[in-house]
Amino acid sequence: MASSNTTFDYNSHLFAQGVNSAELFQTDPEFRQKVNVLLPEAYQIPEPSKRPDYGEYRVVYAIVSDIDGDLELPFFSKLSLKNARRRMEGFGYKVAISKIGVADDIRKRQIIRKKINKA
């Protein structure tokens, strides 16, 4: 799941999507079969009708941020992310959180664009 560090509602929605997808992947063979069709052959589930070993899967919440330093989220986004992580770990998944920095040239374009829009 990739997210842009913007608003609480948007982040919380994406965190919930991760939980819902992880739960469906665990409990619904039809969902696994439909997902399997969309995956490249190298990533397909060998037997989608059987429950996979969830310890073999890692869910990564990758959050894009143009702020230097450690990942910072609004309080309720942090709380939603913590709860999403706890639920998925309860299902047996490995969960990781990663910050994706914004390249300097993209950051500069964003600043210029903001200045133009304010004018």
C-alpha positions as CSV (number, residue, x, y, z in Angstrom):
1,M,0.0,0.0,0.0
2,A,1.4,3.4,-0.9
3,S,0.2,6.6,0.7
4,S,1.0,10.2,0.4
5,N,1.5,11.9,3.8
6,T,-1.5,14.3,3.4
7,T,-4.7,14.0,5.5
8,F,-6.0,11.8,8.2
9,D,-9.0,10.6,6.3
10,Y,-7.0,9.6,3.2
11,N,-4.3,7.8,5.2
12,S,-6.9,6.0,7.4
13,H,-8.8,4.9,4.3
14,L,-5.7,3.3,2.8
15,F,-4.7,1.6,6.1
16,A,-8.2,0.1,6.3
17,Q,-7.9,-1.0,2.7
18,G,-4.8,-2.9,3.7
19,V,-6.6,-4.7,6.5
20,N,-9.6,-5.5,4.4
21,S,-7.4,-6.9,1.6
22,A,-5.4,-8.9,4.1
23,E,-8.5,-10.4,5.7
24,L,-10.0,-11.3,2.3
25,F,-6.8,-12.9,1.2
26,Q,-6.8,-15.0,4.3
27,T,-10.5,-16.0,4.4
28,D,-11.8,-16.0,0.8
29,P,-10.6,-18.5,-1.7
30,E,-12.6,-16.8,-4.5
31,F,-10.8,-13.5,-3.7
32,R,-7.4,-15.3,-3.9
33,Q,-8.4,-16.8,-7.3
34,K,-9.4,-13.4,-8.7
35,V,-6.2,-11.8,-7.5
36,N,-4.1,-14.7,-8.8
37,V,-5.3,-14.1,-12.4
38,L,-4.0,-10.5,-12.1
39,L,-0.5,-11.5,-10.9
40,P,2.5,-12.2,-13.0
41,E,3.2,-15.9,-13.2
42,A,6.2,-15.7,-10.9
43,Y,4.0,-14.2,-8.1
44,Q,0.9,-16.4,-8.4
45,I,-0.3,-18.4,-5.5
46,P,0.3,-22.1,-6.2
47,E,-3.0,-23.3,-4.8
48,P,-5.4,-20.3,-4.4
49,S,-8.2,-22.6,-3.1
50,K,-6.0,-23.5,0.0
51,R,-5.2,-21.0,2.8
52,P,-1.7,-19.7,2.3
53,D,1.0,-19.6,5.0
54,Y,0.6,-16.0,6.0
55,G,4.0,-15.9,7.7
56,E,5.4,-16.0,4.1
57,Y,3.8,-12.7,3.3
58,R,4.8,-9.2,4.3
59,V,2.4,-6.2,4.0
60,V,4.3,-3.0,3.5
61,Y,2.7,0.4,4.2
62,A,4.8,2.7,2.1
63,I,4.1,6.3,2.8
64,V,5.4,9.1,0.6
65,S,6.6,12.2,2.5
66,D,8.5,15.3,1.4
67,I,9.5,16.1,5.0
68,D,13.1,15.4,5.9
69,G,13.8,13.1,8.9
70,D,11.6,10.3,10.4
71,L,8.1,9.7,9.1
72,E,5.6,12.0,10.8
73,L,1.9,11.4,10.7
74,P,-1.0,13.2,12.3
75,F,-2.0,11.6,15.7
76,F,-5.1,9.8,14.4
77,S,-3.3,8.5,11.3
78,K,-0.7,7.0,13.6
79,L,-3.4,5.4,15.7
80,S,-5.2,4.0,12.6
81,L,-1.9,2.7,11.3
82,K,-1.0,1.1,14.7
83,N,-4.4,-0.6,14.8
84,A,-4.2,-1.8,11.1
85,R,-0.7,-3.3,11.9
86,R,-2.0,-5.0,15.0
87,R,-4.9,-6.6,13.2
88,M,-2.8,-7.8,10.3
89,E,-0.1,-9.2,12.7
90,G,-3.0,-11.0,14.4
91,F,-3.9,-12.6,11.1
92,G,-0.3,-13.8,10.9
93,Y,1.2,-11.4,8.4
94,K,4.5,-9.7,8.7
95,V,3.9,-5.9,8.6
96,A,6.4,-3.2,7.7
97,I,6.1,0.6,7.5
98,S,8.4,2.5,5.1
99,K,8.9,6.1,4.3
100,I,9.5,7.0,0.7
101,G,11.2,10.3,0.4
102,V,10.6,12.7,-2.4
103,A,13.5,13.5,-4.8
104,D,14.8,17.1,-4.6
105,D,13.8,18.0,-8.2
106,I,10.2,16.8,-7.6
107,R,10.1,18.7,-4.3
108,K,11.3,21.9,-6.0
109,R,8.6,21.5,-8.7
110,Q,5.9,21.1,-6.0
111,I,7.1,24.3,-4.3
112,I,7.0,26.2,-7.6
113,R,3.6,24.8,-8.4
114,K,2.3,25.9,-5.0
115,K,3.6,29.4,-5.5
116,I,2.0,29.6,-9.0
117,N,-1.3,28.5,-7.6
118,K,-1.3,31.1,-4.9
119,A,-0.6,33.9,-7.3
